[in-house]
Structure formats: C-alpha cells, structure tokens
Amino acid sequence: MPVWVALSLVAVAGVASAAQGAANGELGVRVGEPTLAAVVNNLGGTLLVAVGLAVLPSMRTGLATLRRARLPWWSYLGGLGGAAIVVLGAYVVPVLGVAVFTIAQVAGGSVGGLAVDRAGLASGGRLPFTGPRIAGGLLGVAAVALAQVGQPVGELAVGLVLLAVAGGVGVALQSALNGRVSAAGSAAAGVAVNFLVSTPVVLIVAAVAGALAGPTGAWPDAWYLYTGGLLGVGIVAGLVVGVRSAGVLRTGLALVAGQLGGALLLDALLPGGPGARPAVLVGAGLTLLAVVVAGRRARPREASARGR
C-alpha cells in the first residue's frame, strides 16, 4: 500500500480515536465508574472479533498461519499497550487533566516510536535515528502542546505524568507488535490478537478495582456511548496498516493528527461544545507537517556520519 494511503487511513483512525475517547469518557461519567467504560469498550471489540472469526476467512486463515509462523512469544503482547492506555486514562486524566495527559502520552509515543523503529520491532525492519525523524517527533509534541493551550490543568503529579509517558510508549509498542503479527498472518489476525490479549487484562484490572460490582449510576440509553469497541477495532486496524507501510513514529504522528482533527469536529458539532478552537486547528496542521518531516530522508553527510 502506498505510504500516503496508509497514513490517510491512520488519520481516519485518529478521528475514530477522538470519538472513542469522547464516548468512553461520557459513559464512565454516566455510570459513575470510568473502568466500566473500558470494560464495555474491550468487550465490544472482542464481540466484533468473534463475529469476524465467523464471517471473515482472512481472519481464520491469518490465525492459522500464525500458528505456523513461530513468532517469539512476546510478539503477541501488543494488546497490553492498548489495555494500559485505556486503564491509565481512566485514572490519570481526572488528576492531571486531559491537556497534560495528552501531551505526556504523545511525548511517550514519539520517544517510543523512535526507539521501536530503531530496534526493528515492527515488520518493516530497522529505521535509524535521523535528524528529520527526531525533528518530526519533537514537532509533533510541540503541536499537541499548542493544541492544548487554554485547557484546564489538574494536579501536576510527577509520578502520574511519567505513567502517562509510559502509556504513550506502550501504544508505540502495541503498534509495532501488532504490525509484526499482522505481517506474519493477516491484518485481521493482528486485530484479533490485540483484543484477545487486552480484554482479559482490562477485566482483571476492573475486578481488582471493584468495578465489576456494577455501576453507581444507571446505564444510559444513548446508543453511541457503547460504540467504543467498534471504533477501537477500526483504530487497531488503522495502526496495523500504517506501521507496515510507514513505521511506528510516522504512524503515531498521523494518528495524533487525526485525533486533533476529530477533536476539532467534536468541539464544533456537539451541542454545548466549545466550538472550533484555532489552537487545535493549528496543532493538527503542525502534526501533519511533523508526519512529512519525519518521512524525509537524511542528508548524505548525516547518513555517512552514521555509517562510520
């Protein structure tokens, strides 16, 4: 798949991610337990995977191929990164605020994307540290920080900030490992493995937190609040496609660009929303620029210096 097509699909997945965050956040508020929203999200995704197993030959064939691929066991753990960011978001955002959490997550994703690309954990092989790639990662973080100007800031607890950064690294690892699995099997198999790994972890965390005892409020009737799993399947599929074509760093930046674009649409269209914010628009544009910058080739002098 051409890189620009893959990154466009990732940006669309980013819009879905913004909608998923809004739906899960609202559901958590309505039921009085944020972790229950994560449970509903993952159970919905797992249900869709079960339907996919029944109707998609590519998923069944891909999973059968994986059994013969003999990948290292850790290749199948990408779903842990997704579970981590969902659970962390439920507990960290109320303390730090959305702005600080988002900036810290993107910072971790940029550092993690550079690292896993350099280590060659994804299916595309090793991608070296270069000036353009480092500049693209820094520009992406700066763009997100600009987009969060004016947002409320919570308690700046260093430990929680570091947890948010670790969550961003986890998302980068999730993208890389799911891409590795999909390359050995199929994209549909990569999505299936992600949810089969992440959902039990989310359920265990919810059980430990006592969330499975039930909501403190009533389950809402609004159907769109239960679409997190459907959107999650689309997000994971977009990341799988992007990583195979463009690497983890650029895929992560394209996802963020889509998230900011989706946030802009939600702010403008939802009743009672704050309306279109110029800072978010500029941040989305700068993040797209970061995707372009990170994809530029290193200058010959820089490349020869790395080769020494």
Secondary structure, DSSP 8 states (H G I E B T S, - for coil): --HHHHHHHHHHHHHHHHHHHHHHHHHHHHHT-HHHHHHHHHHHHHHHHHHHHHH-HHHHHHHHHHHHH---GGGG-HHHHHHHHHHHHHHHHHHH-HHHHHHHHHHHHHHHHHHHHHHT-STT------HHHHHHHHHHHHHHHHHTTTS------HHHHHHHHHHHHHHHHHHHHHHHHHHHS-HHHHHHHHHHHHHHHHHHHHHHHTGGG--SS-----GGGG-HHHHHHHHHHHHHHHHHHHHHHHHHHHHHHHHHHHHHHHHHHSTT-----HHHHHHHHHHHHHHHHHTS---HHHHHHHH-
